[in-house]
Amino acid sequence: MQLHRARGEFENAGATLTLIGQATPRHAAQFRRRQGIQLPVLADEERVSYEAAGAKVAGITDLFGPKVIAKGAVTGVRNKSIQTRTIGNTAQLGGVLVVRPDGTVAWSHMSTDAGDNASPEEILEAINAAVA
Amino acid sequence: MPAGRKPIPPKRADGLADVVLPDHECHDVRLGDLWSERPAALVWLRHYG
């Protein structure tokens, strides 16, 4: 998990980094163990925070379009990993918000399809800009 | 949000601040506490796999 490997950089930049997933705390704990990550993982079974963050619920082409399939294949080969079973609403996409202490959203990237994810570098750049 | 619509993230996180979610150890976390003292990056995962 790329974000986990970059967590030191987030801490050095003076920011917190928190993951939020669907399903239960038990699933969140299993995810942490399987991936070997130390980041906090919150469980939003009702997806209340997903909706409040403006995260998209995908349509068919957002999940299975040619671009998405191709990107998934490249990512799988690069990371030597395959996607396992999706827990929760399979159409729910994710994203990132960088929030300042005053509550303003300094930066956001909400996924438009299943292959559209912000990189740790993009997120870190946004954090550094928010801290400055 | 209807499926397929373009995501519209908020300009302020006020609507998220009072959301309370359990963490992986079942401890409740109020989202607003995550950014109350320093910037926070919140990453919503599509899946756990």
N, CA and C atoms of all chains as a GROMACS GRO file, in nm:
protein
  543
    1MET      N    1   0.087  -0.116   0.000
    1MET     CA    2   0.000   0.000   0.000
    1MET      C    3   0.091   0.121   0.000
    2GLN      N    4   0.085   0.196  -0.108
    2GLN     CA    5   0.176   0.307  -0.127
    2GLN      C    6   0.164   0.413  -0.019
    3LEU      N    7   0.042   0.443   0.025
    3LEU     CA    8   0.024   0.546   0.127
    3LEU      C    9   0.092   0.508   0.256
    4HIS      N   10   0.085   0.382   0.291
    4HIS     CA   11   0.149   0.335   0.414
    4HIS      C   12   0.299   0.361   0.408
    5ARG      N   13   0.357   0.334   0.292
    5ARG     CA   14   0.502   0.354   0.279
    5ARG      C   15   0.538   0.503   0.288
    6ALA      N   16   0.443   0.589   0.254
    6ALA     CA   17   0.470   0.734   0.256
    6ALA      C   18   0.429   0.801   0.386
    7ARG      N   19   0.384   0.722   0.484
    7ARG     CA   20   0.327   0.783   0.605
    7ARG      C   21   0.429   0.868   0.681
    8GLY      N   22   0.555   0.831   0.676
    8GLY     CA   23   0.658   0.910   0.744
    8GLY      C   24   0.667   1.051   0.685
    9GLU      N   25   0.653   1.058   0.554
    9GLU     CA   26   0.659   1.188   0.489
    9GLU      C   27   0.541   1.275   0.528
   10PHE      N   28   0.424   1.212   0.544
   10PHE     CA   29   0.307   1.288   0.588
   10PHE      C   30   0.329   1.340   0.730
   11GLU      N   31   0.384   1.257   0.815
   11GLU     CA   32   0.409   1.300   0.952
   11GLU      C   33   0.511   1.413   0.957
   12ASN      N   34   0.617   1.399   0.875
   12ASN     CA   35   0.719   1.504   0.870
   12ASN      C   36   0.662   1.636   0.818
   13ALA      N   37   0.562   1.626   0.734
   13ALA     CA   38   0.499   1.747   0.680
   13ALA      C   39   0.404   1.810   0.780
   14GLY      N   40   0.381   1.742   0.893
   14GLY     CA   41   0.294   1.797   0.997
   14GLY      C   42   0.147   1.770   0.975
   15ALA      N   43   0.116   1.658   0.911
   15ALA     CA   44  -0.024   1.628   0.883
   15ALA      C   45  -0.060   1.489   0.933
   16THR      N   46  -0.189   1.468   0.951
   16THR     CA   47  -0.236   1.334   0.982
   16THR      C   48  -0.285   1.268   0.854
   17LEU      N   49  -0.280   1.137   0.850
   17LEU     CA   50  -0.325   1.060   0.735
   17LEU      C   51  -0.415   0.948   0.786
   18THR      N   52  -0.539   0.947   0.742
   18THR     CA   53  -0.636   0.850   0.791
   18THR      C   54  -0.708   0.786   0.673
   19LEU      N   55  -0.722   0.656   0.677
   19LEU     CA   56  -0.796   0.584   0.575
   19LEU      C   57  -0.938   0.558   0.625
   20ILE      N   58  -1.032   0.562   0.534
   20ILE     CA   59  -1.171   0.532   0.567
   20ILE      C   60  -1.222   0.431   0.467
   21GLY      N   61  -1.277   0.322   0.517
   21GLY     CA   62  -1.329   0.219   0.429
   21GLY      C   63  -1.473   0.187   0.461
   22GLN      N   64  -1.531   0.109   0.372
   22GLN     CA   65  -1.668   0.063   0.397
   22GLN      C   66  -1.661  -0.052   0.497
   23ALA      N   67  -1.773  -0.104   0.531
   23ALA     CA   68  -1.787  -0.223   0.614
   23ALA      C   69  -1.751  -0.195   0.760
   24THR      N   70  -1.712  -0.297   0.831
   24THR     CA   71  -1.705  -0.293   0.977
   24THR      C   72  -1.563  -0.273   1.029
   25PRO      N   73  -1.549  -0.240   1.157
   25PRO     CA   74  -1.416  -0.232   1.217
   25PRO      C   75  -1.339  -0.363   1.205
   26ARG      N   76  -1.410  -0.474   1.207
   26ARG     CA   77  -1.342  -0.603   1.193
   26ARG      C   78  -1.277  -0.613   1.056
   27HIS      N   79  -1.349  -0.569   0.953
   27HIS     CA   80  -1.291  -0.570   0.818
   27HIS      C   81  -1.173  -0.474   0.810
   28ALA      N   82  -1.186  -0.359   0.878
   28ALA     CA   83  -1.076  -0.262   0.878
   28ALA      C   84  -0.952  -0.323   0.943
   29ALA      N   85  -0.972  -0.394   1.053
   29ALA     CA   86  -0.859  -0.457   1.123
   29ALA      C   87  -0.796  -0.565   1.036
   30GLN      N   88  -0.878  -0.643   0.969
   30GLN     CA   89  -0.826  -0.748   0.881
   30GLN      C   90  -0.746  -0.687   0.767
   31PHE      N   91  -0.796  -0.578   0.713
   31PHE     CA   92  -0.727  -0.508   0.605
   31PHE      C   93  -0.589  -0.462   0.651
   32ARG      N   94  -0.583  -0.403   0.768
   32ARG     CA   95  -0.454  -0.356   0.821
   32ARG      C   96  -0.356  -0.471   0.837
   33ARG      N   97  -0.404  -0.581   0.890
   33ARG     CA   98  -0.317  -0.697   0.910
   33ARG      C   99  -0.269  -0.754   0.777
   34ARG      N  100  -0.362  -0.770   0.682
   34ARG     CA  101  -0.326  -0.830   0.552
   34ARG      C  102  -0.227  -0.743   0.476
   35GLN      N  103  -0.248  -0.613   0.483
   35GLN     CA  104  -0.162  -0.522   0.408
   35GLN      C  105  -0.037  -0.483   0.487
   36GLY      N  106  -0.036  -0.516   0.616
   36GLY     CA  107   0.080  -0.483   0.699
   36GLY      C  108   0.098  -0.333   0.717
   37ILE      N  109  -0.015  -0.262   0.732
   37ILE     CA  110  -0.005  -0.117   0.745
   37ILE      C  111  -0.031  -0.072   0.888
   38GLN      N  112   0.024   0.043   0.922
   38GLN     CA  113   0.010   0.098   1.056
   38GLN      C  114  -0.084   0.219   1.059
   39LEU      N  115  -0.135   0.258   0.946
   39LEU     CA  116  -0.223   0.375   0.940
   39LEU      C  117  -0.356   0.346   1.009
   40PRO      N  118  -0.416   0.450   1.070
   40PRO     CA  119  -0.550   0.428   1.125
   40PRO      C  120  -0.650   0.406   1.012
   41VAL      N  121  -0.742   0.314   1.033
   41VAL     CA  122  -0.845   0.284   0.934
   41VAL      C  123  -0.981   0.293   1.003
   42LEU      N  124  -1.064   0.382   0.954
   42LEU     CA  125  -1.198   0.398   1.009
   42LEU      C  126  -1.296   0.318   0.924
   43ALA      N  127  -1.403   0.276   0.989
   43ALA     CA  128  -1.502   0.193   0.920
   43ALA      C  129  -1.633   0.269   0.906
   44ASP      N  130  -1.676   0.290   0.783
   44ASP     CA  131  -1.800   0.363   0.757
   44ASP      C  132  -1.895   0.270   0.683
   45GLU      N  133  -1.960   0.186   0.760
   45GLU     CA  134  -2.048   0.084   0.703
   45GLU      C  135  -2.166   0.146   0.628
   46GLU      N  136  -2.216   0.258   0.675
   46GLU     CA  137  -2.332   0.323   0.612
   46GLU      C  138  -2.290   0.420   0.502
   47ARG      N  139  -2.161   0.441   0.487
   47ARG     CA  140  -2.104   0.530   0.384
   47ARG      C  141  -2.151   0.675   0.399
   48VAL      N  142  -2.175   0.714   0.521
   48VAL     CA  143  -2.219   0.851   0.549
   48VAL      C  144  -2.110   0.951   0.511
   49SER      N  145  -1.988   0.918   0.548
   49SER     CA  146  -1.878   1.011   0.518
   49SER      C  147  -1.846   1.013   0.370
   50TYR      N  148  -1.866   0.903   0.302
   50TYR     CA  149  -1.845   0.899   0.156
   50TYR      C  150  -1.936   1.001   0.089
   51GLU      N  151  -2.062   0.999   0.130
   51GLU     CA  152  -2.158   1.091   0.068
   51GLU      C  153  -2.123   1.236   0.102
   52ALA      N  154  -2.088   1.260   0.229
   52ALA     CA  155  -2.055   1.396   0.272
   52ALA      C  156  -1.929   1.448   0.202
   53ALA      N  157  -1.840   1.357   0.166
   53ALA     CA  158  -1.716   1.397   0.098
   53ALA      C  159  -1.736   1.413  -0.052
   54GLY      N  160  -1.855   1.377  -0.100
   54GLY     CA  161  -1.882   1.389  -0.243
   54GLY      C  162  -1.828   1.274  -0.326
   55ALA      N  163  -1.802   1.162  -0.262
   55ALA     CA  164  -1.750   1.046  -0.335
   55ALA      C  165  -1.857   0.990  -0.429
   56LYS      N  166  -1.814   0.950  -0.543
   56LYS     CA  167  -1.904   0.907  -0.650
   56LYS      C  168  -1.945   0.761  -0.635
   57VAL      N  169  -2.069   0.734  -0.670
   57VAL     CA  170  -2.113   0.596  -0.688
   57VAL      C  171  -2.103   0.569  -0.837
   58ALA      N  172  -2.025   0.470  -0.873
   58ALA     CA  173  -1.990   0.448  -1.013
   58ALA      C  174  -2.102   0.387  -1.095
   59GLY      N  175  -2.099   0.420  -1.224
   59GLY     CA  176  -2.183   0.350  -1.320
   59GLY      C  177  -2.103   0.234  -1.379
   60ILE      N  178  -2.164   0.162  -1.469
   60ILE     CA  179  -2.099   0.041  -1.525
   60ILE      C  180  -1.966   0.073  -1.593
   61THR      N  181  -1.963   0.175  -1.676
   61THR     CA  182  -1.839   0.206  -1.748
   61THR      C  183  -1.731   0.259  -1.654
   62ASP      N  184  -1.771   0.315  -1.542
   62ASP     CA  185  -1.674   0.363  -1.444
   62ASP      C  186  -1.604   0.247  -1.375
   63LEU      N  187  -1.666   0.131  -1.378
   63LEU     CA  188  -1.609   0.013  -1.315
   63LEU      C  189  -1.545  -0.083  -1.415
   64PHE      N  190  -1.605  -0.093  -1.534
   64PHE     CA  191  -1.562  -0.196  -1.629
   64PHE      C  192  -1.526  -0.142  -1.767
   65GLY      N  193  -1.510  -0.012  -1.778
   65GLY     CA  194  -1.471   0.043  -1.907
   65GLY      C  195  -1.331  -0.001  -1.945
   66PRO      N  196  -1.296   0.007  -2.073
   66PRO     CA  197  -1.164  -0.039  -2.120
   66PRO      C  198  -1.049   0.032  -2.050
   67LYS      N  199  -1.063   0.161  -2.027
   67LYS     CA  200  -0.956   0.236  -1.961
   67LYS      C  201  -0.934   0.184  -1.820
   68VAL      N  202  -1.042   0.156  -1.751
   68VAL     CA  203  -1.034   0.108  -1.613
   68VAL      C  204  -0.970  -0.030  -1.608
   69ILE      N  205  -1.013  -0.117  -1.697
   69ILE     CA  206  -0.957  -0.253  -1.702
   69ILE      C  207  -0.808  -0.248  -1.729
   70ALA      N  208  -0.770  -0.166  -1.826
   70ALA     CA  209  -0.628  -0.157  -1.863
   70ALA      C  210  -0.545  -0.102  -1.747
   71LYS      N  211  -0.595   0.000  -1.683
   71LYS     CA  212  -0.520   0.058  -1.572
   71LYS      C  213  -0.508  -0.041  -1.457
   72GLY      N  214  -0.615  -0.116  -1.434
   72GLY     CA  215  -0.610  -0.217  -1.328
   72GLY      C  216  -0.506  -0.323  -1.357
   73ALA      N  217  -0.497  -0.362  -1.483
   73ALA     CA  218  -0.399  -0.464  -1.522
   73ALA      C  219  -0.257  -0.412  -1.502
   74VAL      N  220  -0.233  -0.290  -1.542
   74VAL     CA  221  -0.099  -0.231  -1.527
   74VAL      C  222  -0.063  -0.219  -1.380
   75THR      N  223  -0.155  -0.173  -1.300
   75THR     CA  224  -0.131  -0.158  -1.156
   75THR      C  225  -0.104  -0.293  -1.091
   76GLY      N  226  -0.180  -0.393  -1.132
   76GLY     CA  227  -0.162  -0.526  -1.076
   76GLY      C  228  -0.025  -0.583  -1.107
   77VAL      N  229   0.020  -0.563  -1.231
   77VAL     CA  230   0.152  -0.612  -1.270
   77VAL      C  231   0.262  -0.535  -1.197
   78ARG      N  232   0.247  -0.403  -1.192
   78ARG     CA  233   0.348  -0.319  -1.128
   78ARG      C  234   0.362  -0.352  -0.980
   79ASN      N  235   0.250  -0.369  -0.913
   79ASN     CA  236   0.251  -0.393  -0.769
   79ASN      C  237   0.253  -0.542  -0.734
   80LYS      N  238   0.249  -0.625  -0.839
   80LYS     CA  239   0.247  -0.771  -0.819
   80LYS      C  240   0.131  -0.809  -0.726
   81SER      N  241   0.015  -0.753  -0.754
   81SER     CA  242  -0.100  -0.782  -0.670
   81SER      C  243  -0.225  -0.789  -0.755
   82ILE      N  244  -0.324  -0.854  -0.703
   82ILE     CA  245  -0.453  -0.858  -0.771
   82ILE      C  246  -0.560  -0.812  -0.673
   83GLN      N  247  -0.664  -0.757  -0.728
   83GLN     CA  248  -0.772  -0.713  -0.641
   83GLN      C  249  -0.847  -0.834  -0.589
   84THR      N  250  -0.871  -0.834  -0.462
   84THR     CA  251  -0.949  -0.942  -0.404
   84THR      C  252  -1.095  -0.898  -0.392
   85ARG      N  253  -1.171  -0.973  -0.319
   85ARG     CA  254  -1.315  -0.948  -0.309
   85ARG      C  255  -1.340  -0.808  -0.253
   86THR      N  256  -1.434  -0.737  -0.316
   86THR     CA  257  -1.473  -0.604  -0.269
   86THR      C  258  -1.578  -0.620  -0.161
   87ILE      N  259  -1.554  -0.557  -0.047
   87ILE     CA  260  -1.650  -0.564   0.063
   87ILE      C  261  -1.729  -0.435   0.065
   88GLY      N  262  -1.860  -0.443   0.078
   88GLY     CA  263  -1.944  -0.325   0.078
   88GLY      C  264  -2.004  -0.302  -0.059
   89ASN      N  265  -2.041  -0.178  -0.085
   89ASN     CA  266  -2.100  -0.143  -0.214
   89ASN      C  267  -1.991  -0.139  -0.320
   90THR      N  268  -1.998  -0.230  -0.414
   90THR     CA  269  -1.891  -0.242  -0.514
   90THR      C  270  -1.885  -0.121  -0.607
   91ALA      N  271  -1.993  -0.044  -0.613
   91ALA     CA  272  -1.994   0.073  -0.701
   91ALA      C  273  -1.942   0.200  -0.632
   92GLN      N  274  -1.920   0.191  -0.503
   92GLN     CA  275  -1.875   0.309  -0.430
   92GLN      C  276  -1.728   0.338  -0.462
   93LEU      N  277  -1.702   0.458  -0.514
   93LEU     CA  278  -1.565   0.498  -0.539
   93LEU      C  279  -1.512   0.575  -0.419
   94GLY      N  280  -1.384   0.602  -0.421
   94GLY     CA  281  -1.322   0.672  -0.310
   94GLY      C  282  -1.268   0.807  -0.349
   95GLY      N  283  -1.173   0.855  -0.273
   95GLY     CA  284  -1.112   0.983  -0.302
   95GLY      C  285  -1.035   1.034  -0.182
   96VAL      N  286  -0.990   1.158  -0.194
   96VAL     CA  287  -0.908   1.219  -0.090
   96VAL      C  288  -0.951   1.362  -0.067
   97LEU      N  289  -0.956   1.400   0.058
   97LEU     CA  290  -0.970   1.540   0.095
   97LEU      C  291  -0.853   1.577   0.184
   98VAL      N  292  -0.793   1.692   0.159
   98VAL     CA  293  -0.694   1.749   0.250
   98VAL      C  294  -0.763   1.868   0.317
   99VAL      N  295  -0.774   1.858   0.449
   99VAL     CA  296  -0.851   1.959   0.524
   99VAL      C  297  -0.759   2.038   0.616
  100ARG      N  298  -0.770   2.168   0.612
  100ARG     CA  299  -0.692   2.254   0.700
  100ARG      C  300  -0.758   2.261   0.839
  101PRO      N  301  -0.685   2.306   0.940
  101PRO     CA  302  -0.745   2.318   1.074
  101PRO      C  303  -0.866   2.412   1.079
  102ASP      N  304  -0.876   2.505   0.986
  102ASP     CA  305  -0.993   2.593   0.987
  102ASP      C  306  -1.114   2.530   0.917
  103GLY      N  307  -1.098   2.406   0.872
  103GLY     CA  308  -1.210   2.334   0.811
  103GLY      C  309  -1.223   2.351   0.660
  104THR      N  310  -1.139   2.434   0.602
  104THR     CA  311  -1.146   2.448   0.456
  104THR      C  312  -1.078   2.327   0.390
  105VAL      N  313  -1.130   2.293   0.275
  105VAL     CA  314  -1.071   2.182   0.200
  105VAL      C  315  -0.964   2.241   0.110
  106ALA      N  316  -0.839   2.210   0.142
  106ALA     CA  317  -0.725   2.265   0.067
  106ALA      C  318  -0.711   2.200  -0.069
  107TRP      N  319  -0.750   2.073  -0.078
  107TRP     CA  320  -0.730   1.997  -0.202
  107TRP      C  321  -0.820   1.876  -0.198
  108SER      N  322  -0.864   1.836  -0.313
  108SER     CA  323  -0.947   1.716  -0.318
  108SER      C  324  -0.921   1.639  -0.447
  109HIS      N  325  -0.942   1.512  -0.439
  109HIS     CA  326  -0.941   1.426  -0.558
  109HIS      C  327  -1.041   1.315  -0.533
  110MET      N  328  -1.157   1.329  -0.590
  110MET     CA  329  -1.258   1.224  -0.577
  110MET      C  330  -1.258   1.146  -0.707
  111SER      N  331  -1.247   1.016  -0.695
  111SER     CA  332  -1.231   0.929  -0.811
  111SER      C  333  -1.352   0.938  -0.905
  112THR      N  334  -1.322   0.941  -1.035
  112THR     CA  335  -1.429   0.943  -1.135
  112THR      C  336  -1.455   0.803  -1.191
  113ASP      N  337  -1.358   0.713  -1.175
  113ASP     CA  338  -1.379   0.573  -1.210
  113ASP      C  339  -1.289   0.488  -1.121
  114ALA      N  340  -1.301   0.356  -1.136
  114ALA     CA  341  -1.231   0.265  -1.046
  114ALA      C  342  -1.079   0.274  -1.057
  115GLY      N  343  -1.030   0.326  -1.168
  115GLY     CA  344  -0.886   0.336  -1.185
  115GLY      C  345  -0.830   0.474  -1.157
  116ASP      N  346  -0.913   0.564  -1.115
  116ASP     CA  347  -0.874   0.703  -1.094
  116ASP      C  348  -0.843   0.728  -0.948
  117ASN      N  349  -0.716   0.721  -0.912
  117ASN     CA  350  -0.675   0.740  -0.773
  117ASN      C  351  -0.560   0.839  -0.764
  118ALA      N  352  -0.565   0.924  -0.665
  118ALA     CA  353  -0.456   1.019  -0.645
  118ALA      C  354  -0.333   0.943  -0.597
  119SER      N  355  -0.217   0.989  -0.639
  119SER     CA  356  -0.093   0.925  -0.595
  119SER      C  357  -0.051   0.983  -0.460
  120PRO      N  358   0.028   0.909  -0.385
  120PRO     CA  359   0.081   0.964  -0.259
  120PRO      C  360   0.156   1.095  -0.282
  121GLU      N  361   0.225   1.106  -0.395
  121GLU     CA  362   0.300   1.227  -0.424
  121GLU      C  363   0.207   1.347  -0.439
  122GLU      N  364   0.095   1.327  -0.507
  122GLU     CA  365  -0.003   1.436  -0.524
  122GLU      C  366  -0.059   1.478  -0.389
  123ILE      N  367  -0.090   1.381  -0.306
  123ILE     CA  368  -0.148   1.411  -0.175
  123ILE      C  369  -0.046   1.484  -0.089
  124LEU      N  370   0.076   1.437  -0.092
  124LEU     CA  371   0.182   1.500  -0.012
  124LEU      C  372   0.206   1.644  -0.058
  125GLU      N  373   0.203   1.665  -0.186
  125GLU     CA  374   0.220   1.801  -0.240
  125GLU      C  375   0.109   1.892  -0.188
  126ALA      N  376  -0.012   1.839  -0.183
  126ALA     CA  377  -0.125   1.917  -0.134
  126ALA      C  378  -0.109   1.945   0.016
  127ILE      N  379  -0.060   1.849   0.089
  127ILE     CA  380  -0.036   1.868   0.232
  127ILE      C  381   0.067   1.978   0.254
  128ASN      N  382   0.176   1.970   0.180
  128ASN     CA  383   0.282   2.070   0.195
  128ASN      C  384   0.231   2.210   0.163
  129ALA      N  385   0.144   2.220   0.065
  129ALA     CA  386   0.086   2.350   0.031
  129ALA      C  387  -0.008   2.397   0.142
  130ALA      N  388  -0.080   2.304   0.204
  130ALA     CA  389  -0.174   2.341   0.310
  130ALA      C  390  -0.102   2.385   0.437
  131VAL      N  391   0.015   2.325   0.461
  131VAL     CA  392   0.091   2.358   0.581
  131VAL      C  393   0.164   2.491   0.566
  132ALA      N  394   0.202   2.522   0.443
  132ALA     CA  395   0.281   2.644   0.418
  132ALA      C  396   0.205   2.773   0.452
  133MET      N  397  -2.583   0.982  -0.393
  133MET     CA  398  -2.553   1.042  -0.524
  133MET      C  399  -2.588   0.942  -0.633
  134PRO      N  400  -2.659   0.983  -0.735
  134PRO     CA  401  -2.696   0.890  -0.842
  134PRO      C  402  -2.571   0.835  -0.910
  135ALA      N  403  -2.577   0.708  -0.951
  135ALA     CA  404  -2.461   0.646  -1.013
  135ALA      C  405  -2.422   0.720  -1.139
  136GLY      N  406  -2.291   0.732  -1.159
  136GLY     CA  407  -2.240   0.792  -1.280
  136GLY      C  408  -2.221   0.942  -1.273
  137ARG      N  409  -2.278   1.009  -1.172
  137ARG     CA  410  -2.264   1.155  -1.164
  137ARG      C  411  -2.120   1.192  -1.128
  138LYS      N  412  -2.076   1.305  -1.177
  138LYS     CA  413  -1.942   1.355  -1.147
  138LYS      C  414  -1.934   1.388  -0.998
  139PRO      N  415  -1.826   1.345  -0.931
  139PRO     CA  416  -1.815   1.373  -0.788
  139PRO      C  417  -1.798   1.522  -0.763
  140ILE      N  418  -1.859   1.570  -0.658
  140ILE     CA  419  -1.849   1.711  -0.621
  140ILE      C  420  -1.803   1.720  -0.478
  141PRO      N  421  -1.672   1.733  -0.455
  141PRO     CA  422  -1.623   1.743  -0.317
  141PRO      C  423  -1.660   1.878  -0.257
  142PRO      N  424  -1.675   1.884  -0.127
  142PRO     CA  425  -1.711   2.010  -0.061
  142PRO      C  426  -1.593   2.106  -0.055
  143LYS      N  427  -1.622   2.234  -0.043
  143LYS     CA  428  -1.516   2.334  -0.025
  143LYS      C  429  -1.478   2.348   0.122
  144ARG      N  430  -1.572   2.309   0.209
  144ARG     CA  431  -1.545   2.308   0.351
  144ARG      C  432  -1.585   2.170   0.405
  145ALA      N  433  -1.518   2.132   0.513
  145ALA     CA  434  -1.543   1.998   0.568
  145ALA      C  435  -1.643   2.001   0.684
  146ASP      N  436  -1.719   2.110   0.693
  146ASP     CA  437  -1.812   2.122   0.806
  146ASP      C  438  -1.909   2.003   0.814
  147GLY      N  439  -1.954   1.955   0.698
  147GLY     CA  440  -2.050   1.845   0.696
  147GLY      C  441  -1.989   1.713   0.742
  148LEU      N  442  -1.859   1.710   0.747
  148LEU     CA  443  -1.790   1.587   0.792
  148LEU      C  444  -1.744   1.595   0.937
  149ALA      N  445  -1.734   1.716   0.989
  149ALA     CA  446  -1.669   1.735   1.119
  149ALA      C  447  -1.734   1.654   1.232
  150ASP      N  448  -1.864   1.646   1.234
  150ASP     CA  449  -1.932   1.577   1.344
  150ASP      C  450  -1.964   1.431   1.314
  151VAL      N  451  -1.916   1.382   1.200
  151VAL     CA  452  -1.934   1.240   1.170
  151VAL      C  453  -1.840   1.161   1.261
  152VAL      N  454  -1.895   1.060   1.328
  152VAL     CA  455  -1.816   0.977   1.419
  152VAL      C  456  -1.813   0.835   1.364
  153LEU      N  457  -1.694   0.783   1.343
  153LEU     CA  458  -1.678   0.649   1.289
  153LEU      C  459  -1.588   0.566   1.380
  154PRO      N  460  -1.614   0.436   1.388
  154PRO     CA  461  -1.525   0.350   1.467
  154PRO      C  462  -1.398   0.321   1.388
  155ASP      N  463  -1.288   0.309   1.462
  155ASP     CA  464  -1.165   0.271   1.392
  155ASP      C  465  -1.148   0.118   1.397
  156HIS      N  466  -1.034   0.070   1.354
  156HIS     CA  467  -1.008  -0.073   1.345
  156HIS      C  468  -1.005  -0.141   1.482
  157GLU      N  469  -1.002  -0.061   1.590
  157GLU     CA  470  -1.006  -0.117   1.726
  157GLU      C  471  -1.138  -0.083   1.794
  158CYS      N  472  -1.236  -0.040   1.714
  158CYS     CA  473  -1.370  -0.004   1.764
  158CYS      C  474  -1.372   0.119   1.852
  159HIS      N  475  -1.270   0.203   1.844
  159HIS     CA  476  -1.271   0.331   1.916
  159HIS      C  477  -1.337   0.434   1.826
  160ASP      N  478  -1.429   0.511   1.882
  160ASP     CA  479  -1.498   0.613   1.802
  160ASP      C  480  -1.405   0.730   1.774
  161VAL      N  481  -1.407   0.776   1.652
  161VAL     CA  482  -1.325   0.889   1.608
  161VAL      C  483  -1.416   0.993   1.544
  162ARG      N  484  -1.411   1.112   1.598
  162ARG     CA  485  -1.486   1.223   1.538
  162ARG      C  486  -1.398   1.281   1.429
  163LEU      N  487  -1.447   1.285   1.306
  163LEU     CA  488  -1.363   1.327   1.194
  163LEU      C  489  -1.305   1.467   1.214
  164GLY      N  490  -1.383   1.558   1.269
  164GLY     CA  491  -1.334   1.695   1.288
  164GLY      C  492  -1.212   1.703   1.377
  165ASP      N  493  -1.196   1.604   1.466
  165ASP     CA  494  -1.079   1.604   1.554
  165ASP      C  495  -0.950   1.575   1.476
  166LEU      N  496  -0.965   1.513   1.360
  166LEU     CA  497  -0.847   1.477   1.281
  166LEU      C  498  -0.776   1.600   1.226
  167TRP      N  499  -0.849   1.706   1.197
  167TRP     CA  500  -0.786   1.826   1.141
  167TRP      C  501  -0.793   1.945   1.236
  168SER      N  502  -0.832   1.925   1.360
  168SER     CA  503  -0.850   2.038   1.452
  168SER      C  504  -0.719   2.110   1.484
  169GLU      N  505  -0.608   2.038   1.480
  169GLU     CA  506  -0.481   2.101   1.516
  169GLU      C  507  -0.381   2.109   1.402
  170ARG      N  508  -0.395   2.023   1.305
  170ARG     CA  509  -0.304   2.026   1.190
  170ARG      C  510  -0.376   1.970   1.068
  171PRO      N  511  -0.326   1.998   0.950
  171PRO     CA  512  -0.395   1.950   0.831
  171PRO      C  513  -0.409   1.798   0.832
  172ALA      N  514  -0.516   1.752   0.772
  172ALA     CA  515  -0.542   1.609   0.767
  172ALA      C  516  -0.571   1.566   0.624
  173ALA      N  517  -0.516   1.453   0.588
  173ALA     CA  518  -0.551   1.390   0.462
  173ALA      C  519  -0.641   1.272   0.495
  174LEU      N  520  -0.762   1.276   0.443
  174LEU     CA  521  -0.856   1.167   0.463
  174LEU      C  522  -0.871   1.094   0.330
  175VAL      N  523  -0.846   0.966   0.333
  175VAL     CA  524  -0.848   0.886   0.211
  175VAL      C  525  -0.962   0.785   0.220
  176TRP      N  526  -1.058   0.801   0.130
  176TRP     CA  527  -1.170   0.706   0.126
  176TRP      C  528  -1.133   0.595   0.030
  177LEU      N  529  -1.133   0.473   0.080
  177LEU     CA  530  -1.098   0.357   0.000
  177LEU      C  531  -1.220   0.305  -0.076
  178ARG      N  532  -1.193   0.256  -0.194
  178ARG     CA  533  -1.303   0.194  -0.267
  178ARG      C  534  -1.331   0.056  -0.210
  179HIS      N  535  -1.225  -0.014  -0.175
  179HIS     CA  536  -1.242  -0.148  -0.122
  179HIS      C  537  -1.124  -0.182  -0.035
  180TYR      N  538  -1.134  -0.291   0.038
  180TYR     CA  539  -1.027  -0.336   0.126
  180TYR      C  540  -0.936  -0.439   0.061
  181GLY      N  541  -0.961  -0.472  -0.061
  181GLY     CA  542  -0.880  -0.576  -0.124
  181GLY      C  543  -0.774  -0.521  -0.217
   0.00000   0.00000   0.00000
